[in-house]
Amino acid sequence: MKEAAGEANLTVVAIILIGVIVAIVTPVINSMMTNTQKRTCCNNYGGRWESNKCQSINADGSVGSDIAESSYWDSANKTCK
């Protein structure tokens, strides 16, 4: 009986640890995916992703001014415009 109770306790501990890991990792992965989507939308819009911002590209290829996020990103639906 004691062995069965020990295995049950170990199973509970393993399930709790898995739950904690999932709770911590999920927001990190969601953030990374959102940033990648924004970068892709910026590039599709014709900009360049620099310093976590979408910036325009001048005729000589240099980085220009910042492009407003609302121009290329639909934050309500988390999709490109």
ZAMARGU-4260 file (C-alpha; in steps of 0.2 Angstrom, whole numbers, plus 5000, padded with zeros to 4 digits):
<rodrens>
0) 5000/5000/5000 | 5014/5012/5004 | 5022/5009/4987 | 5006/5013/4978 | 5004/5029/4988
5) 5021/5035/4984 | 5019/5032/4966 | 5002/5042/4967 | 5011/5056/4975 | 5025/5056/4962
10) 5012/5057/4949 | 5004/5072/4957 | 5020/5081/4958 | 5025/5077/4940 | 5008/5084/4934
15) 5010/5100/4945 | 5027/5103/4938 | 5021/5100/4920 | 5007/5113/4923 | 5019/5126/4930
20) 5031/5124/4916 | 5017/5126/4903 | 5011/5141/4913 | 5028/5150/4912 | 5033/5145/4894
25) 5016/5149/4885 | 5017/5168/4887 | 5035/5168/4881 | 5031/5158/4865 | 5015/5169/4862
30) 5026/5185/4863 | 5039/5178/4852 | 5026/5173/4839 | 5018/5190/4840 | 5034/5199/4837
35) 5038/5188/4822 | 5021/5191/4814 | 5024/5210/4817 | 5041/5209/4809 | 5034/5200/4794
40) 5019/5212/4792 | 5032/5227/4793 | 5042/5219/4779 | 5027/5215/4768 | 5022/5234/4771
45) 5039/5239/4763 | 5048/5243/4779 | 5062/5237/4789 | 5062/5230/4807 | 5075/5239/4817
50) 5075/5240/4836 | 5058/5232/4838 | 5050/5246/4827 | 5045/5246/4809 | 5055/5259/4800
55) 5053/5266/4782 | 5068/5263/4770 | 5074/5279/4761 | 5079/5279/4742 | 5097/5276/4746
60) 5093/5261/4757 | 5096/5269/4773 | 5083/5268/4788 | 5070/5282/4788 | 5057/5287/4800
65) 5046/5275/4811 | 5030/5268/4803 | 5015/5269/4814 | 5010/5251/4820 | 4992/5254/4815
70) 4998/5256/4797 | 5003/5238/4795 | 4997/5228/4810 | 4979/5225/4816 | 4981/5223/4835
75) 4963/5218/4838 | 4965/5202/4826 | 4984/5200/4827 | 4985/5200/4808 | 4993/5211/4795
80) 4983/5225/4787
</rodrens>
